[in-house]
Amino acid sequence: MTPLWLGAQLLIPSKEDIQHERLSEWMNLWSPTTAHLTPAMGQILVGGATAKFPSLRNVFFVGDVLTTRDCKALRQLGTSCAIVNMYGTTETSRAVSYFEIPSAADDPTALDSLGDTIPAGWGMQDVQVLVVSQQDHTKLCGVGETGEIYIRAAGLAEGYLNSPDKNKEKFVDNWFVDGAKWVEADKANDKGEPWRRFYMGPRDRLYRTGDLGMYLPSGAVRVSGRIDSQVKIRGFRIELNEIDANLSGSPLIRDCKTLVRRDRNEEPTLVSYIVPEVAEWKRWLAAQNQDDVEDEGVEMGSSVVYLRRFRRMQAQVRDHLNTRLPAHSVPSIYIMLQKLPLNPNGKVDAPNLPFPDAAEMMEDASEEDLKSWEALSETEKTIASQWSSLIPGLNAKTIKYVGGPEKSLVS
């Protein structure tokens, strides 16, 4: 509808152009003025991009959490574009709220105080975005308090087809107002019009989105994740979106997605899928006087998995998370991908993310590794073997001891 509303030409990139680096070149070539993207597609647009698109004036995002880092990259490539982050669900007639960020040319500091993610903002005309307490559904949350997001709007869907129990759970009467007065007012105005036989009567309903969020001091709402993204592993409650938000803070990471997968013993395990920022990784290696590793990756399903090249990055990522999250929220497995697969809606296709067996992820020991292994004492070999049994994909013979008298293990 956006092109029709604007009276504009519709431009659609080919499948081959929807790739890192290439999409920005396509934007530069075709010079669109307005773009409507999911955050995942926006990440593809800015990831590793060098081509700029000065003609772009407005970018609308909807469909997932939008990161501040990607917005910063977008504002560098299109200095004249304003960014509008929108929020909504199919059940609420799609987008129901918005948060506008002026262009870098108009306000260079607009992102400085927003944190890691862009707020969902305020309800559009005739829409309220409510954050309701999870402990007492009759109360709204205070500023900074996390609760469930409800939508109050006239455009709510009638319900789910043949799902009365789900409708009862998700589409609820608004308990914040007295709906009886609307019914009485409607009776007074009833003149027997023909359309009334299709009319459901005056109703004030709310839709439970299943999303978590909070009010900011400005009154805008920030989405912090999904209720069903809260998982419990070994007695600890873990928020998957919080892990991804902190992963995104690393300059070595272009994109990421954390899931709970079950290992061969049916134990739940935190797995982070990571798309490395290759240019930054090369700079990091140069600063450490280390060489890059040749690794074309292995095709697993619809994804390309790097088994060797970014092995050292995994340790850096783990250290990064250890400074930001409690130990039980730090994933034990990191799978490095060429790119995250997307579904037809432009969101990350989580069910199709590969989960290689630990043996497939095992790094082969080089001749240098084998020499170092032979130089270890029996006690050191035993300790290295114990660690390799605890960390999936870790080959004991690639572990080295570094440092002085109090030596440390590294891989």
C-alpha positions in Angstrom: 0.0 0.0 0.0 2.9 2.4 0.7 3.7 3.0 -3.1 0.0 3.5 -3.9 -0.3 6.0 -1.0 2.7 7.9 -2.0 1.9 7.7 -5.8 5.4 6.2 -6.3 7.0 3.6 -8.5 7.5 0.2 -6.8 11.0 -1.2 -6.9 11.7 -4.8 -5.9 15.2 -6.2 -5.8 15.9 -9.7 -7.2 16.8 -12.6 -4.9 20.4 -12.3 -6.1 20.6 -8.7 -4.9 19.2 -9.4 -1.4 22.7 -10.1 0.0 25.2 -8.3 2.2 27.1 -5.6 0.2 25.0 -6.2 -2.9 21.8 -4.7 -1.6 23.4 -1.4 -0.8 24.8 -1.3 -4.4 21.2 -2.0 -5.7 19.9 0.9 -3.6 22.6 3.2 -5.0 21.8 2.1 -8.5 18.0 2.5 -8.4 17.9 5.5 -6.0 14.6 4.8 -4.1 13.3 7.5 -1.9 11.3 5.3 0.5 12.0 1.8 1.8 9.8 -0.6 3.9 11.9 -3.3 5.6 12.0 -5.8 8.4 14.9 -5.3 10.8 16.5 -8.5 9.5 16.4 -7.1 5.9 17.7 -3.8 7.1 20.6 -5.6 8.7 21.4 -7.2 5.3 21.2 -3.7 3.7 23.8 -2.2 6.1 26.0 -5.3 6.8 29.4 -4.7 5.2 27.9 -2.0 2.9 30.1 0.7 1.4 27.8 2.0 -1.4 25.7 5.0 -0.2 22.2 6.0 -1.2 21.7 9.7 -0.8 18.3 9.7 -2.5 16.7 7.8 0.4 14.4 10.0 2.5 12.3 7.6 4.6 12.8 4.0 5.9 10.0 2.2 7.7 10.8 -0.8 9.8 8.3 -3.3 11.2 8.3 -7.0 12.2 11.0 -7.3 14.9 13.2 -5.5 17.4 15.3 -2.8 15.6 18.8 -2.2 16.9 20.4 1.1 17.4 23.7 -0.2 15.8 21.9 -0.9 12.5 20.3 2.5 12.6 23.6 4.2 13.0 25.0 2.3 10.0 22.0 3.2 7.9 22.3 6.9 8.8 25.9 6.8 7.6 24.9 5.3 4.3 21.8 7.5 3.8 22.4 10.7 5.6 19.2 12.3 4.5 16.8 9.4 5.5 14.5 9.5 8.5 13.9 6.2 10.2 10.4 5.2 11.5 10.3 2.2 13.7 6.8 0.7 13.8 5.2 -2.1 15.9 2.2 -4.3 15.4 0.8 -7.7 14.7 -1.5 -9.2 12.1 -4.3 -9.4 14.7 -4.1 -5.6 15.2 -4.2 -4.6 11.5 -0.4 -4.6 11.4 1.5 -1.5 12.5 -0.2 0.3 15.5 2.7 2.4 16.9 5.6 4.4 15.7 8.9 6.0 16.8 10.5 8.5 14.4 14.2 9.2 14.2 15.2 12.3 12.2 17.9 12.0 9.6 21.6 12.3 10.4 21.6 15.6 8.5 18.8 17.0 10.7 19.9 15.6 14.0 23.3 13.9 14.2 22.8 13.0 17.9 19.3 11.5 17.7 20.4 8.0 18.6 22.8 8.8 21.4 20.3 8.4 24.3 18.2 5.5 22.9 20.2 2.5 24.3 20.7 -0.7 22.3 17.3 -1.0 20.7 14.8 1.5 19.1 11.5 2.0 21.0 8.2 0.9 19.5 7.0 4.4 20.4 3.5 5.7 20.8 0.1 4.4 19.5 -1.0 5.8 16.1 -4.3 7.6 15.8 -7.1 5.9 17.8 -4.7 3.3 19.1 -3.4 2.8 22.6 -0.3 0.7 23.4 -0.7 -0.5 27.0 2.0 -2.2 29.2 0.1 -4.3 31.7 1.5 -5.8 34.9 2.1 -9.6 34.7 1.3 -10.0 38.4 -1.9 -8.0 38.4 -3.6 -7.7 35.0 -5.9 -4.9 36.3 -2.9 -2.5 36.6 -0.7 -0.7 34.2 3.1 -0.8 34.7 5.1 2.1 35.9 8.0 3.7 34.0 10.8 1.1 33.6 8.7 -1.8 34.9 8.5 -4.8 32.5 5.0 -6.0 31.6 3.0 -7.5 28.8 2.0 -5.3 25.9 -1.8 -5.0 25.1 -3.2 -3.2 22.1 -6.5 -1.2 22.3 -7.8 -0.3 18.9 -10.9 -0.3 16.8 -9.1 -2.4 14.1 -8.6 -5.6 16.1 -9.4 -8.8 14.2 -12.6 -10.6 15.1 -10.6 -13.5 16.3 -8.9 -16.8 15.3 -11.0 -19.1 13.1 -12.4 -22.1 15.1 -10.2 -21.3 18.1 -12.6 -20.2 20.9 -10.2 -21.0 23.7 -7.4 -19.0 22.1 -9.8 -16.1 21.4 -10.8 -16.1 25.0 -7.1 -15.8 26.0 -5.9 -13.3 23.5 -9.0 -11.0 22.7 -10.3 -9.7 26.1 -12.8 -7.1 27.2 -11.2 -3.8 28.3 -11.5 -3.8 32.1 -10.1 -0.3 32.4 -13.4 1.3 31.3 -17.1 0.7 31.9 -18.4 -0.7 28.6 -22.0 -0.7 29.7 -22.4 3.0 28.9 -21.5 2.4 25.3 -24.1 -0.3 25.0 -26.8 1.9 26.5 -25.8 4.8 24.2 -26.0 2.5 21.2 -29.5 1.3 22.2 -30.7 4.9 22.3 -29.4 5.4 18.7 -30.8 2.2 17.3 -33.1 3.0 14.4 -33.2 -0.5 13.0 -30.7 0.2 10.2 -30.2 -2.8 7.9 -26.5 -3.0 8.6 -27.2 -3.8 12.3 -27.7 -7.4 11.5 -24.0 -7.7 10.8 -23.1 -5.4 13.7 -21.4 -7.0 16.7 -22.4 -4.0 19.0 -20.2 -1.5 20.8 -17.2 -3.3 22.2 -14.0 -2.1 23.9 -11.5 -4.9 23.5 -7.8 -5.4 24.1 -5.4 -7.8 22.3 -2.7 -9.6 24.3 0.4 -9.5 22.1 2.6 -11.9 24.1 5.3 -9.3 23.8 7.1 -7.8 26.8 7.8 -4.1 27.1 8.1 -1.1 29.3 7.2 2.6 29.4 10.0 5.1 29.0 10.0 8.4 30.8 8.8 10.0 27.5 5.7 7.8 27.5 7.0 5.8 24.5 7.0 2.0 24.8 10.1 -0.1 24.3 9.6 -3.8 23.3 12.1 -6.0 25.3 11.2 -9.4 23.9 8.6 -12.2 23.8 7.0 -13.9 26.8 7.7 -17.2 25.1 11.4 -16.2 24.6 11.8 -16.5 28.3 13.2 -19.9 28.9 14.1 -21.9 32.0 17.3 -24.0 32.0 18.6 -25.7 35.1 16.2 -23.6 37.3 17.4 -20.2 35.9 15.1 -18.0 33.9 16.8 -16.7 30.8 15.7 -14.0 28.3 16.9 -14.9 24.8 16.4 -11.4 23.4 18.6 -10.0 26.2 21.4 -12.3 25.0 21.0 -11.2 21.4 20.9 -7.5 22.4 24.3 -7.9 24.2 25.8 -9.9 21.4 24.9 -7.1 19.0 27.0 -4.8 21.1 30.2 -6.6 19.9 31.8 -5.0 16.9 32.9 -8.4 15.7 29.2 -9.5 15.2 27.1 -8.5 12.2 24.0 -10.4 13.1 22.9 -13.0 15.6 20.1 -15.2 16.9 20.0 -17.2 20.1 17.9 -20.3 20.6 17.5 -23.2 23.0 18.3 -26.5 21.3 18.5 -30.0 22.7 21.8 -31.9 22.5 22.3 -35.6 21.9 21.4 -36.2 25.5 18.2 -34.2 25.2 19.6 -31.6 27.5 18.5 -28.0 26.8 21.4 -25.9 25.6 21.8 -22.2 24.7 23.1 -21.9 21.1 24.0 -18.5 19.5 24.1 -18.3 15.7 26.5 -15.5 14.7 27.2 -13.8 11.4 30.7 -12.3 11.8 31.6 -8.8 10.8 34.5 -9.9 8.6 36.2 -6.6 8.1 36.3 -6.0 11.9 37.5 -9.5 12.4 40.4 -8.9 10.1 41.3 -5.7 11.9 41.2 -7.6 15.2 43.5 -10.4 13.9 46.0 -7.8 12.6 46.0 -6.1 16.0 46.8 -9.4 17.6 49.5 -10.3 15.0 47.5 -13.4 14.0 46.7 -14.7 10.6 43.3 -15.4 9.2 42.3 -19.0 8.6 41.1 -20.2 5.2 37.6 -21.7 5.5 35.0 -21.7 2.8 32.4 -23.1 5.1 30.2 -26.2 5.0 26.7 -26.3 3.6 24.2 -27.5 6.2 20.7 -27.2 4.9 20.1 -23.7 3.7 23.1 -22.3 5.7 26.8 -22.2 5.3 28.6 -22.9 8.6 32.2 -21.9 9.3 33.9 -24.7 11.4 37.4 -23.3 11.7 37.9 -19.7 10.6 36.2 -18.0 13.5 37.1 -20.4 16.3 39.1 -17.7 18.1 36.2 -15.3 17.8 34.0 -17.6 19.9 36.3 -17.1 22.9 36.1 -13.3 22.3 32.3 -13.4 22.1 32.1 -15.5 25.3 34.3 -13.0 27.1 32.2 -10.2 25.8 29.0 -11.8 27.3 30.7 -12.7 30.5 31.1 -9.0 31.3 27.4 -8.3 30.6 25.4 -11.3 31.6 25.2 -13.8 34.5 27.0 -17.1 33.9 23.8 -19.1 33.3 22.8 -16.7 30.5 26.0 -17.1 28.5 25.6 -19.7 25.6 27.9 -22.7 25.5 27.7 -23.2 21.8 28.4 -20.6 19.0 27.7 -21.5 15.4 29.3 -19.1 12.9 27.2 -18.6 9.7 27.7 -16.9 6.4 24.2 -15.3 6.9 21.1 -16.0 8.8 18.3 -17.7 6.7 15.1 -15.6 6.3 11.6 -16.8 5.9 9.2 -15.2 3.2 8.2 -12.6 5.8 11.7 -11.3 6.0 12.3 -12.6 9.6 14.9 -15.0 10.8 13.9 -18.5 9.9 14.7 -20.0 13.3 13.4 -23.6 12.6 15.8 -23.9 9.7 18.9 -22.9 11.6 21.4 -25.8 11.6 22.5 -27.5 14.7 25.6 -29.5 13.8 26.7 -32.5 15.9 29.6 -31.7 18.2 31.8 -34.0 16.2 31.1 -32.0 13.0 32.2 -28.8 14.8 35.4 -30.3 16.0 38.5 -28.4 14.8 41.2 -30.6 13.3 44.6 -30.3 15.1 47.4 -28.9 13.1 51.0 -30.1 13.1 51.8 -27.2 15.4 49.0 -28.2 17.7 50.2 -31.8 17.8 53.7 -30.6 18.7 52.3 -28.5 21.6 50.2 -31.4 22.7 53.2 -33.7 22.9 55.1 -31.2 25.0 52.4 -31.2 27.7 52.7 -33.1 30.9 50.2 -36.0 31.6 48.4 -33.7 34.1 48.0 -31.0 31.6 46.7 -33.4 29.0 44.2 -34.7 31.5 43.0 -31.2 32.3 42.7 -30.4 28.6 40.8 -33.6 27.9 38.4 -32.7 30.7 37.7 -29.3 29.3 37.1 -30.8 25.8 34.5 -33.1 27.3 32.6 -30.2 28.7 32.8 -27.8 25.8 31.0 -29.1 22.6 33.3 -29.0 19.5 36.5 -28.5 21.4 39.4 -30.7 20.4 41.7 -31.3 23.4 44.8 -31.3 21.1 44.1 -27.7 20.0 44.3 -26.4 23.6 47.5 -24.7 24.6 48.9 -23.5 27.9 50.2 -19.9 27.9 51.7 -17.6 30.5 54.3 -18.0 33.2 54.4 -20.3 36.2 50.6 -20.0 36.6 49.7 -21.1 33.1 46.3 -20.6 31.5 44.4 -22.8 29.0 43.5 -21.2 25.6 42.1 -22.7 22.4 
